[in-house]
Structures are given as structure tokens and as C-alpha cells.
């Protein structure tokens, strides 16, 4: 793909979307850690300095993708919760179903979980105050959306629904690192099955973690 010089705001927006789409395609093929600005530039057909005209760093590109993927997930999650949870069921049953739906939904979005895992340690570094502030403001909106969804089906959580929403994203990121081992570690597990105790299935481990978190904050009878 090659581009002419972007001269209008519309052309600049097309260029930005092309960069984001190329980065998204890379994430379908490789983990966040393997995405480089050099390869992104090659795929999008722009010199690296030209990519940096639109995004100040690799991390800025990935933060914007994280926000995009999070919005998409929350839109789908609303439908999954509506279809899967009977609001008239007892609290314990609704909580168990909520943990099941969240774990199933997130485990099907490996890229989103990988980005969650990289957010604090990688993606929020090497970005300007302006970029990270814009991202965090958008994140507050996503958090409010998720909190409202959780409260709709589990109002007993009250204000703790915000903390639970945050914990869900953090746990999804942390556990995903143990569910997708690199090739060398995968080979070690195959050579010595006893080592595979350190390999988690994301859906089951996330469901257990979310269930435990809910038990800690839901009111006791």
C-alpha cells in the first residue's frame, strides 16, 4: 500500500485508520511484544517518520487500538449479558452466570486480553502526557459503561461494581500471559508435562478468579 501526501483532514484521517488497521492485523498474527514500528511502517507503506506524524510512538498506536477493541467488546457484552442472565434469579445464581459470561467472552478475545496485560507495564510508557491523558479519559467512559452493565444484572454490588470491572480487566490481562506461553516454554511443557501446572486455560482460570472476587464483595445473608 502506498500513499500520496495527505493534504486534507479527511486524507489524514484515512491515513490514521490505515495505520490502525495494519496494527490490528499484526496483532492477529503476533503478540503485543512483537509489534514493531518498523514492521508497521513497512506494512502500511509509509516511512517510519511519516507514521510518527500521526502517532507519536508504537505505544500510542496500541493504546488507541485497545480503546477501540474495548468499545467493541462492551457493545457485544451488553447483548451477551441480556441473553444470558435472568434478572429474577437469586443473587448467587446471577453472580455465577455473570462470572461465566465474562470469562467466556474475554477468553474469546485474546488480543484484547494481551493488550490489557501490556497496558500498565508497556503501553502507558513512551507516550506524552497529552496522549495518556486522552486515553485515560476515554477509559473512564468505558469503565462507566462496564460498571452500568454489571450493576444492571448484579445491583447488589453497588459501588463495588466499579472496582470489580477494573479487576476483571486486570485479571484478564494477567492470566492471559499464562495461557499463551511462548514457543520455548510450550516446548518445555511438552517435554516435561509436570511443568504444565504453570499453564492456565484462560476461560476456566478467569471464571474462578472472577467468582472469588464476587464472593469477596457481595453482601452475605
Secondary structure, DSSP 8 states (H G I E B T S, - for coil): -------SHHHHHHHHHHHHHHHHHHHTTS-GGG--HHHHHHHHT--HHHHHHH-SSHHHHHHHHHHHHHHHHHHHHHHHHHHH--TTS-HHHHHHHHHHHHHHHHHT-HHHHHHHHHIIIIITSS--HHHHHHHHHHHHHHHHHHHHHHHHH-GGGTTHHHHHHHHHHHHHHHHHHHHS--HHHHHHHHH-GGGGGG---HHHHHHHHHHHHHHHHS---
